[in-house]
């Protein structure tokens, strides 16, 4: 028996690493256990949607921030465009991001779980098997985000999504760091952009969210569990 996996990530080294880790798990467990077979790869939104419909894998290991498409984050668009297959194809988000808004966005779009790229090879293999069996899989910290968010009610979640959709991906990154108390210079160093660019993004965020200053921005993000 094998679980067929489509690996979706825009970094070739990540895809290679995941292949190696899952192959190592198979070798250690032996042929009596379910085998994890990577049947294909994709590196952006368009190729992911095409390959999912072509291959109909059991599980899609899906990076959240994919290039291409028109909806952010890109993984969310993949899920939306493959909604017709979600009864038979299951999606496990595998991302470097542990931001609450990213977790909530892909879970609302239909992902069955969310793990970060710090996960070990054996734990990733176990997560894939659980998702293939229909279980939901989250790390403890991310599970807390999901429980808090869905406990808030669908109306509140829709409101948060609408507000975040006004921001570009870079504006969200700047917003989160500013709301956490980073100085402009620290944000610039963290994101490898100029202080002037940080100032421009902060002005755009405040205008789009109809806020007056960074203190209001911090309260706004905290109230929506985005820190």
C-alpha positions as CSV (number, residue, x, y, z in Angstrom):
1,X,0.0,0.0,0.0
2,X,1.3,3.5,-0.8
3,X,0.2,7.1,-0.1
4,X,0.7,9.2,-3.2
5,X,2.0,12.7,-2.5
6,X,2.3,15.8,-4.6
7,X,5.0,18.1,-3.3
8,X,4.3,21.8,-3.9
9,X,7.0,24.3,-3.0
10,X,8.8,27.0,-4.9
11,X,12.2,26.1,-3.5
12,X,14.0,23.1,-5.2
13,X,16.2,22.5,-2.1
14,X,13.1,22.2,0.1
15,X,11.5,19.7,-2.3
16,X,14.8,17.7,-2.4
17,X,15.0,17.7,1.4
18,X,11.4,16.5,1.8
19,X,12.0,13.7,-0.7
20,X,15.1,12.6,1.2
21,X,13.4,12.7,4.6
22,X,10.4,10.7,3.5
23,X,12.5,8.2,1.6
24,X,14.6,7.7,4.8
25,X,11.4,7.1,6.8
26,X,10.3,4.5,4.3
27,X,13.6,2.7,4.5
28,X,13.6,2.7,8.3
29,X,10.0,1.4,8.6
30,X,10.2,-1.3,6.0
31,X,7.8,-2.6,3.3
32,X,5.2,-3.9,5.7
33,X,4.1,-0.3,6.5
34,X,2.4,2.2,4.2
35,X,4.9,3.7,1.8
36,X,5.0,7.4,0.9
37,X,5.4,7.9,-2.8
38,X,6.0,11.4,-4.2
39,X,4.3,11.2,-7.6
40,X,5.0,14.8,-8.7
41,X,6.2,18.3,-7.9
42,X,5.0,21.8,-8.6
43,X,6.6,25.2,-7.8
44,X,3.9,27.8,-8.3
45,X,0.1,28.3,-8.2
46,X,-0.7,27.4,-11.8
47,X,1.5,24.3,-12.0
48,X,0.2,23.1,-8.6
49,X,-3.5,23.4,-9.7
50,X,-2.7,21.6,-13.0
51,X,-0.7,18.8,-11.4
52,X,-3.3,18.2,-8.7
53,X,-6.1,17.8,-11.3
54,X,-3.8,15.6,-13.4
55,X,-2.5,13.3,-10.7
56,X,-5.3,13.4,-8.1
57,X,-2.8,12.4,-5.3
58,X,-3.8,11.2,-1.9
59,X,-2.1,14.1,-0.1
60,X,-0.7,17.4,-1.3
61,X,2.1,18.9,0.8
62,X,1.4,22.5,0.1
63,X,3.7,25.5,0.7
64,X,1.6,28.5,1.9
65,X,3.4,31.3,0.1
66,X,3.6,30.2,-3.5
67,X,4.4,32.6,-6.4
68,X,1.8,33.2,-9.1
69,X,-1.9,33.4,-9.0
70,X,-4.0,36.4,-7.8
71,X,-5.0,35.5,-4.3
72,X,-2.7,35.7,-1.3
73,X,-1.4,33.6,0.2
74,X,-0.8,31.5,-2.9
75,X,-1.6,28.2,-1.1
76,X,-5.0,29.5,-0.4
77,X,-5.7,30.1,-4.1
78,X,-4.6,26.5,-4.8
79,X,-7.1,25.2,-2.3
80,X,-9.9,27.3,-3.7
81,X,-9.2,26.2,-7.3
82,X,-9.1,22.6,-6.3
83,X,-12.2,22.6,-4.1
84,X,-13.8,20.1,-6.4
85,X,-11.2,17.5,-5.4
86,X,-11.1,18.1,-1.7
87,X,-13.2,15.0,-1.0
88,X,-10.6,12.7,-2.4
89,X,-7.4,14.8,-2.3
90,X,-6.3,16.0,1.2
91,X,-4.0,19.0,1.7
92,X,-1.4,19.4,4.4
93,X,0.2,22.8,4.6
94,X,4.0,22.8,5.1
95,X,5.3,26.3,5.6
96,X,8.1,28.3,7.2
97,X,5.4,30.7,8.4
98,X,3.7,30.2,11.8
99,X,1.6,33.4,11.5
100,X,-2.0,33.0,12.6
101,X,-3.4,34.7,9.5
102,X,-1.6,32.2,7.3
103,X,-2.8,29.2,9.3
104,X,-6.4,30.4,9.4
105,X,-6.5,31.3,5.7
106,X,-5.5,27.9,4.4
107,X,-7.6,26.0,7.0
108,X,-10.7,28.0,6.0
109,X,-9.9,27.2,2.4
110,X,-9.9,23.4,3.1
111,X,-6.5,22.2,4.3
112,X,-6.6,19.3,6.7
113,X,-3.5,20.3,8.7
114,X,-0.7,22.8,9.0
115,X,2.9,22.1,10.1
116,X,6.0,24.2,9.9
117,X,9.3,23.4,8.1
118,X,11.0,22.8,11.5
119,X,9.2,19.5,11.7
120,X,11.4,16.3,11.7
121,X,11.2,13.8,8.9
122,X,9.5,11.1,11.0
123,X,7.0,13.5,12.3
124,X,6.3,14.8,8.8
125,X,5.7,11.2,7.6
126,X,3.4,10.6,10.4
127,X,1.5,13.8,9.7
128,X,1.1,12.8,6.0
129,X,-0.3,9.4,7.0
130,X,-2.8,10.9,9.5
131,X,-4.0,13.4,6.9
132,X,-4.3,10.6,4.3
133,X,-6.5,8.8,6.9
134,X,-8.7,11.8,7.2
135,X,-7.4,13.2,10.5
136,X,-6.5,16.9,11.1
137,X,-2.9,17.6,12.1
138,X,-1.4,20.7,13.7
139,X,1.5,21.5,16.0
140,X,0.3,22.5,19.5
141,X,0.9,26.3,18.9
142,X,-0.9,26.3,15.5
143,X,-3.7,24.2,16.9
144,X,-4.3,27.0,19.4
145,X,-4.6,29.5,16.6
146,X,-7.2,27.4,14.9
147,X,-9.3,26.7,18.0
148,X,-9.2,30.4,19.0
149,X,-10.2,31.6,15.6
150,X,-13.0,29.1,14.9
151,X,-14.3,29.7,18.3
152,X,-14.7,33.3,17.5
153,X,-17.4,32.5,14.9
154,X,-17.6,32.6,11.1
155,X,-18.6,36.3,11.0
156,X,-15.5,37.4,12.8
157,X,-13.3,35.3,10.6
158,X,-14.8,36.7,7.4
159,X,-14.2,40.2,8.7
160,X,-10.5,39.4,9.5
161,X,-10.1,37.9,6.0
162,X,-11.7,40.9,4.3
163,X,-9.4,43.3,6.2
164,X,-6.2,41.3,5.5
165,X,-7.2,41.0,1.8
166,X,-6.7,44.8,1.5
167,X,-3.0,44.3,2.3
168,X,-0.3,43.0,0.0
169,X,1.9,40.1,1.2
170,X,4.8,42.6,2.0
171,X,2.4,44.9,3.8
172,X,1.3,42.0,6.0
173,X,4.9,41.2,6.8
174,X,5.6,44.8,7.8
175,X,2.3,45.1,9.7
176,X,3.1,42.0,11.8
177,X,6.6,43.1,12.7
178,X,5.5,46.7,13.5
179,X,2.6,45.4,15.6
180,X,5.1,43.2,17.6
181,X,7.1,46.3,18.5
182,X,9.9,46.3,16.0
183,X,11.5,49.6,15.1
184,X,11.6,50.7,11.5
185,X,15.3,49.9,11.2
186,X,14.7,46.4,12.7
187,X,11.9,45.8,10.2
188,X,14.2,47.0,7.4
189,X,17.0,44.6,8.5
190,X,14.6,41.7,9.0
191,X,13.0,42.0,5.5
192,X,16.1,43.2,3.6
193,X,14.4,46.5,2.5
194,X,15.2,50.2,3.2
195,X,13.8,52.2,6.1
196,X,12.1,54.4,3.5
197,X,10.3,51.4,2.1
198,X,9.2,50.4,5.6
199,X,7.8,53.8,6.1
200,X,5.9,53.6,2.8
201,X,4.4,50.2,3.7
202,X,3.4,51.4,7.2
203,X,1.6,54.4,5.8
204,X,-0.2,52.1,3.3
205,X,-1.2,49.7,6.0
206,X,-2.6,52.4,8.3
207,X,-4.5,54.0,5.4
208,X,-6.0,50.7,4.2
209,X,-7.0,49.6,7.8
210,X,-8.2,53.1,8.6
211,X,-5.9,53.4,11.7
212,X,-4.0,56.4,12.9
213,X,-0.8,55.1,14.4
214,X,1.2,52.0,15.3
215,X,-0.4,51.8,18.8
216,X,-3.8,51.4,17.1
217,X,-2.2,48.9,14.7
218,X,-0.9,46.8,17.6
219,X,-4.3,46.7,19.3
220,X,-5.9,45.9,15.9
221,X,-3.5,42.9,15.4
222,X,-3.8,41.7,18.9
223,X,-7.6,41.8,18.9
224,X,-7.5,39.6,15.8
225,X,-4.9,37.2,17.2
226,X,-2.4,38.0,14.4
227,X,0.7,38.6,16.6
